[in-house]
Amino acid sequence: MGSFSIWHWLIVLLIVVLVFGTKKLKNMGGDLGGAVKGFKDGMRDGSAPDTPVPPAGQVTAAQQPVDKGTIDVEAKNRS
């Protein structure tokens, strides 16, 4: 009861082809293949980033807005 014969799988395949049609199955197969390829490319590209990414809590000097009216208190020396 737990195992299916080849005839069961052929009948299931026939029903799937009748319901979806061969053109739609071909498109779904191409979309699935493209998604798998994109995922593999993303995993390969994500393993070694080209530029270092700062942690989310840090702000670098290049990210700070430039405003002439703002005084950087840490950089100003008292005399």
C-alpha positions as CSV (number, residue, x, y, z in Angstrom):
1,M,0.0,0.0,0.0
2,G,2.9,2.4,0.6
3,S,4.7,1.7,-2.7
4,F,3.5,2.8,-6.1
5,S,4.2,0.9,-9.3
6,I,5.4,2.5,-12.6
7,W,1.7,2.5,-13.8
8,H,0.6,4.7,-10.9
9,W,3.3,7.3,-11.7
10,L,2.4,7.2,-15.4
11,I,-1.2,7.9,-14.6
12,V,-0.3,10.7,-12.3
13,L,2.0,12.2,-15.0
14,L,-0.8,11.9,-17.6
15,I,-3.2,13.7,-15.3
16,V,-0.7,16.5,-14.6
17,V,-0.1,16.9,-18.4
18,L,-3.8,17.0,-19.1
19,V,-4.4,19.6,-16.3
20,F,-1.5,22.0,-17.0
21,G,-0.6,21.3,-20.6
22,T,2.8,20.8,-22.1
23,K,3.5,24.5,-22.8
24,K,2.8,25.5,-19.2
25,L,4.9,22.7,-17.8
26,K,7.8,23.7,-20.1
27,N,7.5,27.3,-18.9
28,M,7.4,26.2,-15.3
29,G,10.4,24.0,-15.8
30,G,12.3,26.9,-17.3
31,D,11.3,29.3,-14.5
32,L,12.4,26.7,-11.9
33,G,15.7,26.2,-13.6
34,G,16.3,30.0,-13.8
35,A,15.5,30.3,-10.1
36,V,17.9,27.6,-9.1
37,K,20.7,29.1,-11.3
38,G,20.1,32.6,-9.8
39,F,20.2,31.1,-6.3
40,K,23.5,29.3,-7.0
41,D,25.0,32.5,-8.5
42,G,23.8,34.5,-5.5
43,M,25.4,32.0,-3.1
44,R,28.7,32.1,-5.0
45,D,28.7,35.9,-5.2
46,G,27.7,36.2,-1.5
47,S,30.6,34.1,-0.2
48,A,33.3,36.7,-0.9
49,P,32.1,40.3,-0.9
50,D,34.3,42.8,-2.9
51,T,33.9,45.7,-0.5
52,P,33.7,45.4,3.3
53,V,30.3,46.3,4.7
54,P,30.3,48.2,8.0
55,P,28.1,46.9,10.8
56,A,24.6,48.3,10.9
57,G,25.2,50.4,14.0
58,Q,28.2,52.3,12.7
59,V,28.2,55.4,10.6
60,T,31.3,56.2,8.5
61,A,32.5,59.6,7.6
62,A,31.3,59.2,4.0
63,Q,27.7,58.5,5.2
64,Q,27.5,61.6,7.4
65,P,25.6,64.6,5.9
66,V,27.7,67.7,5.3
67,D,26.2,70.7,7.0
68,K,28.3,73.9,7.5
69,G,26.2,74.9,10.6
70,T,27.1,71.7,12.5
71,I,30.1,71.6,14.7
72,D,31.9,68.3,15.4
73,V,32.4,68.5,19.1
74,E,34.9,65.7,19.3
75,A,37.2,67.3,16.8
76,K,37.2,70.8,18.2
77,N,40.0,71.6,20.6
78,R,39.7,74.0,23.5
79,S,42.4,76.6,23.9
